[in-house]
Amino acid sequence: MLARPHKKDVKKVIFKEPVLFIHGYAGNRFSFGLMMRRFEEKGWGVKSAVVRVGVSGKITIIGDPAATGAMIQVLFDDNHASVVKQTQWLKKILQKLAQDFAIKKVDIIAHSMGAVSVLSYLTKYGNEKAMPLVAKLVTLGAPYNDTEPGKNSKVIEQSPLSSQGPLQPSAIYRKLKRWRHRISTQTLFLNIIGDIDNGKSDGTVSVSSARSLRYLLDKRVYSELIIKGKRATHRKLHENHEIDMKIKKFLVAR
């Protein structure tokens, strides 16, 4: 059931905009399935739709993404695709939501490489009036300054930060920085970072790589949260109840 929309009615929900859930590299229906279930059990929203992206890029939508309190699970059949491909797929998804369901505004929760792809999308299309506005973006353990975002390596990439950003910016980070002016000034960000080893990493993504996002954005739209402890590992960031509450507070605030 984690990959199917739910038909049950929730009389009162608190999410005002449809919320898209974007998994990371090698992610699947389980990646955000349990978080969505918890949110639904708490009455915050309803898992009303699943968007599946085929290997060729074909978009299939099951359910109603425009339902009240909609939570929409996005699944990439090719879950090892590049940021470039995922960026184009996200464009097609959001175009379809606008054209077929008259959705004008969405919130997004994205994990790991999925968050890098969403930011890449925002630097290309974030200001286009024909596209739904991404009002709020929550990112979890995102490797913004990794050489190959999402791919695990034996050595976690560390890049010291200066007051201007990474001292050794990766190619994708330089690209994001070059086009950051295209991100809508109306988009608000909550960057959630895991720290299990005294400021170094969440076990997969370095704190410095995840924190690199702050240097791409105006501080007025950016907020950051560092989570520590056993449930701050990369794979547990979307299974952490403290994070659930922080996300809820961020998404419902006006």
C-alpha positions as CSV (number, residue, x, y, z in Angstrom):
1,M,0.0,0.0,0.0
2,L,3.0,2.3,0.3
3,A,3.0,3.0,-3.4
4,R,-0.8,3.5,-3.7
5,P,-3.0,6.5,-2.9
6,H,-5.4,6.1,-0.1
7,K,-9.1,6.6,-0.6
8,K,-10.1,7.3,3.0
9,D,-11.5,10.7,3.8
10,V,-10.0,13.0,6.4
11,K,-12.4,15.6,7.5
12,K,-9.8,18.1,8.8
13,V,-6.2,18.4,7.6
14,I,-3.6,21.1,8.1
15,F,-1.6,21.0,4.9
16,K,-2.8,23.9,2.8
17,E,-0.9,23.1,-0.4
18,P,-0.3,19.8,-2.1
19,V,3.0,18.3,-0.8
20,L,5.3,16.3,-3.1
21,F,7.7,13.7,-1.6
22,I,10.8,13.2,-3.7
23,H,13.1,10.2,-2.8
24,G,16.9,10.1,-3.2
25,Y,19.3,8.1,-5.3
26,A,18.2,4.4,-5.3
27,G,15.1,5.4,-3.4
28,N,11.8,3.6,-3.7
29,R,8.2,3.5,-2.3
30,F,9.6,2.8,1.2
31,S,11.8,5.9,1.2
32,F,9.0,8.3,2.2
33,G,6.1,5.8,2.6
34,L,6.4,5.5,6.4
35,M,6.7,9.3,6.8
36,M,3.5,9.8,4.7
37,R,1.7,7.2,6.8
38,R,2.7,9.0,10.0
39,F,1.5,12.3,8.6
40,E,-1.8,10.8,7.6
41,E,-2.3,9.1,11.0
42,K,-1.7,12.5,12.6
43,G,-4.3,14.1,10.4
44,W,-1.9,16.5,8.7
45,G,-2.7,15.4,5.2
46,V,-4.0,12.6,2.9
47,K,-1.9,10.4,0.6
48,S,-4.1,11.2,-2.4
49,A,-1.9,10.5,-5.3
50,V,1.2,8.7,-6.6
51,V,3.2,10.0,-9.5
52,R,5.3,7.4,-11.3
53,V,8.0,8.4,-13.8
54,G,8.9,5.6,-16.3
55,V,12.4,5.0,-17.5
56,S,11.5,6.9,-20.7
57,G,10.2,9.8,-18.7
58,K,6.5,9.0,-19.1
59,I,4.5,10.5,-16.3
60,T,1.6,8.4,-14.8
61,I,-0.6,9.9,-12.0
62,I,-2.8,7.7,-9.9
63,G,-5.3,9.4,-7.6
64,D,-6.1,13.0,-7.1
65,P,-3.2,15.4,-6.5
66,A,-5.6,18.3,-6.1
67,A,-7.4,16.8,-3.1
68,T,-7.7,18.7,0.1
69,G,-4.5,18.1,2.1
70,A,-2.9,16.2,-0.7
71,M,0.3,14.3,-0.2
72,I,1.8,13.1,-3.4
73,Q,4.5,10.4,-3.6
74,V,6.8,10.7,-6.5
75,L,8.6,7.5,-7.7
76,F,11.3,7.3,-10.3
77,D,11.4,3.9,-12.0
78,D,15.0,4.7,-13.0
79,N,16.1,5.5,-9.5
80,H,19.8,5.8,-10.5
81,A,19.2,8.6,-13.0
82,S,21.3,11.8,-13.1
83,V,20.3,15.1,-11.6
84,V,20.0,16.4,-15.1
85,K,17.4,13.8,-16.0
86,Q,15.5,14.2,-12.7
87,T,15.4,17.9,-13.2
88,Q,13.6,17.5,-16.6
89,W,11.2,14.9,-15.1
90,L,10.3,17.3,-12.2
91,K,9.5,19.9,-14.8
92,K,7.2,17.5,-16.6
93,I,5.5,16.5,-13.3
94,L,4.9,20.1,-12.3
95,Q,3.7,21.0,-15.8
96,K,1.1,18.2,-15.7
97,L,-0.1,19.2,-12.2
98,A,-0.6,22.7,-13.5
99,Q,-2.3,21.8,-16.8
100,D,-4.4,18.8,-15.8
101,F,-5.2,19.6,-12.2
102,A,-5.0,23.5,-12.1
103,I,-2.5,23.3,-9.2
104,K,-0.8,26.7,-8.8
105,K,1.3,26.2,-5.7
106,V,3.0,23.2,-4.1
107,D,5.3,22.3,-1.2
108,I,8.1,19.7,-1.5
109,I,9.9,17.4,0.9
110,A,13.0,15.9,-0.7
111,H,15.7,13.5,0.5
112,S,19.4,13.4,-0.4
113,M,20.0,13.6,-4.2
114,G,16.3,14.2,-4.7
115,A,16.8,17.6,-3.0
116,V,19.7,18.5,-5.3
117,S,17.4,17.7,-8.3
118,V,14.7,19.9,-6.9
119,L,17.1,22.8,-6.4
120,S,18.4,22.2,-9.9
121,Y,14.8,22.4,-11.1
122,L,14.3,25.7,-9.2
123,T,17.4,27.2,-10.8
124,K,16.0,26.5,-14.2
125,Y,12.2,26.9,-13.9
126,G,11.5,28.3,-10.4
127,N,10.5,31.7,-11.7
128,E,8.3,30.6,-14.7
129,K,4.8,31.8,-14.3
130,A,3.2,28.9,-16.1
131,M,4.7,26.5,-13.5
132,P,3.3,25.9,-10.0
133,L,5.1,28.0,-7.4
134,V,7.2,25.9,-5.1
135,A,6.2,27.7,-1.9
136,K,8.2,25.7,0.6
137,L,11.0,23.2,0.2
138,V,12.2,20.9,3.0
139,T,15.5,19.1,2.3
140,L,16.9,16.2,4.2
141,G,20.6,15.2,4.1
142,A,21.2,16.8,0.7
143,P,24.7,16.5,-0.8
144,Y,24.8,19.9,-2.5
145,N,28.6,20.0,-2.9
146,D,29.3,16.4,-3.7
147,T,31.1,15.4,-6.9
148,E,28.3,12.9,-7.7
149,P,25.3,13.7,-5.6
150,G,23.6,10.5,-4.3
151,K,26.3,8.0,-5.1
152,N,27.9,6.5,-2.0
153,S,31.6,6.4,-1.8
154,K,34.0,4.9,0.8
155,V,35.2,8.3,1.7
156,I,32.6,11.0,2.7
157,E,33.4,14.2,0.8
158,Q,34.4,17.0,3.0
159,S,34.9,20.6,1.8
160,P,35.8,23.3,4.3
161,L,33.4,26.3,4.3
162,S,34.4,29.9,4.3
163,S,32.1,32.9,4.8
164,Q,31.5,32.8,1.0
165,G,30.8,29.1,0.7
166,P,32.7,25.9,-0.1
167,L,36.4,26.4,-0.6
168,Q,36.3,23.5,-3.1
169,P,33.0,23.8,-5.0
170,S,32.0,20.9,-7.1
171,A,30.9,21.3,-10.7
172,I,27.2,20.9,-9.8
173,Y,27.5,23.4,-7.0
174,R,29.1,25.9,-9.3
175,K,26.2,25.4,-11.7
176,L,23.6,25.9,-9.0
177,K,25.4,29.1,-7.9
178,R,25.6,30.4,-11.4
179,W,21.8,30.1,-11.9
180,R,20.5,30.8,-8.4
181,H,18.9,34.1,-9.4
182,R,16.2,32.0,-11.2
183,I,14.9,30.6,-7.9
184,S,11.7,32.4,-7.0
185,T,12.2,34.9,-4.1
186,Q,8.9,33.5,-2.8
187,T,10.3,30.0,-2.1
188,L,11.1,29.3,1.5
189,F,13.7,26.7,2.6
190,L,14.2,24.4,5.6
191,N,17.5,22.5,5.3
192,I,17.6,19.6,7.7
193,I,21.1,18.1,8.3
194,G,22.1,15.0,10.2
195,D,25.2,15.0,12.4
196,I,26.2,11.7,14.1
197,D,30.0,12.4,14.5
198,N,30.6,15.8,15.9
199,G,29.9,18.0,12.9
200,K,31.3,15.7,10.2
201,S,28.4,13.9,8.6
202,D,25.2,11.9,8.8
203,G,27.2,8.8,7.9
204,T,26.8,9.4,4.2
205,V,26.7,13.1,3.5
206,S,29.0,15.6,5.1
207,V,27.6,18.4,7.2
208,S,29.7,20.8,5.1
209,S,28.1,19.6,1.8
210,A,24.6,19.8,3.2
211,R,25.2,23.3,4.7
212,S,26.5,24.6,1.4
213,L,22.9,25.4,0.5
214,R,22.9,28.4,2.8
215,Y,25.4,30.2,0.6
216,L,23.1,30.0,-2.5
217,L,20.1,31.7,-0.8
218,D,19.1,34.9,0.8
219,K,19.1,34.4,4.5
220,R,15.6,35.8,4.7
221,V,14.2,32.7,3.0
222,Y,16.6,30.1,4.5
223,S,16.4,28.2,7.7
224,E,18.6,25.4,8.9
225,L,18.2,22.6,11.4
226,I,21.0,20.2,12.5
227,I,19.7,17.0,14.1
228,K,22.1,14.9,16.3
229,G,21.9,11.4,17.8
230,K,21.2,7.9,16.7
231,R,18.3,8.8,14.5
232,A,20.2,11.4,12.6
233,T,21.8,9.0,10.2
234,H,21.2,9.6,6.5
235,R,18.7,6.8,6.1
236,K,16.8,7.6,9.3
237,L,16.2,11.3,8.6
238,H,12.8,10.6,7.2
239,E,12.0,8.2,10.1
240,N,12.7,10.7,12.9
241,H,9.7,11.9,14.9
242,E,11.5,15.1,15.9
243,I,12.0,15.9,12.2
244,D,8.3,15.2,11.6
245,M,7.3,17.9,14.0
246,K,9.8,20.4,12.6
247,I,8.4,19.8,9.1
248,K,4.9,20.2,10.2
249,K,5.7,23.5,11.9
250,F,7.5,24.8,8.8
251,L,4.8,23.8,6.3
252,V,1.8,25.1,8.3
253,A,3.4,28.4,9.3
254,R,2.1,31.4,7.3
